[in-house]
Amino acid sequence: MNVLFFIIFTLFLIVLQTIVLPSFPWFAQCFDLLIIDILFLSLISSHYSIAAAIILIGFIMDSISGVPFCYHIFSYLWIYIIVIIVKQLLFKQSMIFIFIISIVSVIIQQVLLLFSIFVQQGHTAILVFDFRLLIRQVFWGFVFIPPSIWLVNIFWQNWIFVTKLLKKQMAQKYKG
């Protein structure tokens, strides 16, 4: 049932990022909302199946976005790896850790984008890179990612409670 929650949540974020937010001028160049999903998955589990799920999410985003292929896969995997390594050193529920990893996650994506532009177009393209966009995305990531992770955790805990309650009711109903 937890898998169903994350499938629904991931699809919600994909639709929100690709269809809903681009129609609003303030959110047209928003940070990648799936960072919230990747960070939350990284924080709650370090099992290798999460890495496979992250690769699948990255593949879906690479398929529907206009960025170079494997951009999302690599950025999501780097975020996952960094969170797994750092959470071994720090307490994973620390708010400072969440703020720092939020900023680092957005920066990782921007650095990979800058690198892909450099590889495709050379060093002159770096000079025209929109660094104001990078700063805006880091700022909005710093502002929105930690509360979003907190909110997703609340929804997830409620999901777990409701599914346990439904399982219990079903067991009592079909018990005899």
N, C-alpha and C positions, 0 to 999 in steps of 0.2 A: 504494500500500500504506500510505502514511502516513495517508491519509484514513481507511482502515479502522481504523487504530489509534485515531484520535481519535473516530471514531464509537463504537467499542466503549468507549473510556474515558468519553466523555460519557454514554452510556447507563448505564454502571456507576455514575457519580456521581448521575445522576438517580434511579435505583432506590435507591441507598444513601440519598439525601437524602429521598426522598418515601415510601419504604416501610420501610426497615430502621431508620434512626435514630429516627424518631418513636416507635417502640415502646419505646425505652429512655428512662427519665426523665432521665438526665444529658444526653442528646443531643437532646431534644425541641425545644429552641430553639437549635440549633447555627447557626453562621454558614452562609451559602450556600456549599455545597461546590463549586458550579460556578465560583466565583471562582478556584479552583485551575486549572481548565481554561482559563478566560479569560486568566489571567495567563501560563500556560505558552504558550498560543497566541500571546499578545502578545509574549512574550520571544523565541520562536524565529523569528517571521516578522512582517514589517510589510506584507505584500502585501494588496491590497484584498480578495482572496477570503477572507481571515481575517475581515474585517469582516462579510462576508455570512454566514459560518459563525456568527459571534457573534450576529448578528441572528436567525438560525434557532434557535440555542440559546435565546436570550431569548424568542423566540416560543413555543417548546415549554414553557419554564418558566412563561410567562405563562398559557398554556392550562391547565396542570395545577395551578397554585397559586391561592390565593384572594386575591391582592393585586390592586390596580388594574392594568388592562391596560397594557402597555408599560413597566411598572415594571422588569422584568428586562432588557428590550431596552435601555432608557435607561441603566440602571446598568452593564450589561456594556459598552455602547458607550463610556460615560464612562471606565470602567476601561481599556479598550483604548486610547482616545485619550490618556489621561494616561500610560500606560506607553510608548506610542510616542513621545510628546513628551519624556518624561523620559529614556528610554533613549538618546536622541540626545545628551543632556548628560552622562550618567553611564555608566560601564562596566556593561553589563547583567548580568554575572555577579557583581557585587558583592553580598555578603551583606547589607550595610547597605541597599542598594537594594531587595533582596527583602523585608527586614523592613519597611521604610518603606512600600513599595507594598502589602504585605499589610494593614497597618493602614489605609492610605488607602482601599483597596478596600472593606473592611468598613464604614468610615465613610461612603463614598459611598452604599452601599446604605441605610444607616440614615438619612442625610440625605434621600435621595429618598423613603423611606418616611414620614419625618416631614413632608416637604413635601406628599405626597399626602394624609396625614391632615389637615393644615392646610387644604388646598384643599377637601376634602370636608366637614369638620366645624367649621372655624373655629379661632380662636386658643385657645379653651378646651380643645380636645382636646390641644394641645401640653402643657398643664400636667399631664395625666394620662399622658403618654407614658412608657413604661417605660425610663428612662435606665439603670437597672441592667442591663437586657438588652443595651443598646448597649455598655456597658462589658464585660460578659461576652463578647459576641461579638467585640469588638475584641481582648480578651485571648486568647481561643481562636484567633482568626485569626492573631494574632502568634505563638502557640505552634505551630499546626499547619500553616499555609500554607507557610512556607519549607521544612520537611522534606518536605512533600508534593510541592512542586515539584521538589525534589532527587530524590525517589523516582520521580516520573513521568519525569524526565529519564533515569534509569537504565533504566526499563522501555522508554522510547522508543528509547534507544540499542541495547538488546538486540533490540527489534523490528526496527530497521534492519539489524542484523547478521544476524539469522535470515532476513529476507526477501532480503537480498543472497545469503546462502548458498543458499537455496532456488532463487533465480533462476539462480545459477551451476550448481547441480546439474541443474536442468531444462534449461538450455542444453547441458550436456554430454550429458545423456541423449538429447535429441532432435537432437543435432548429426549423428549418423550412426552 
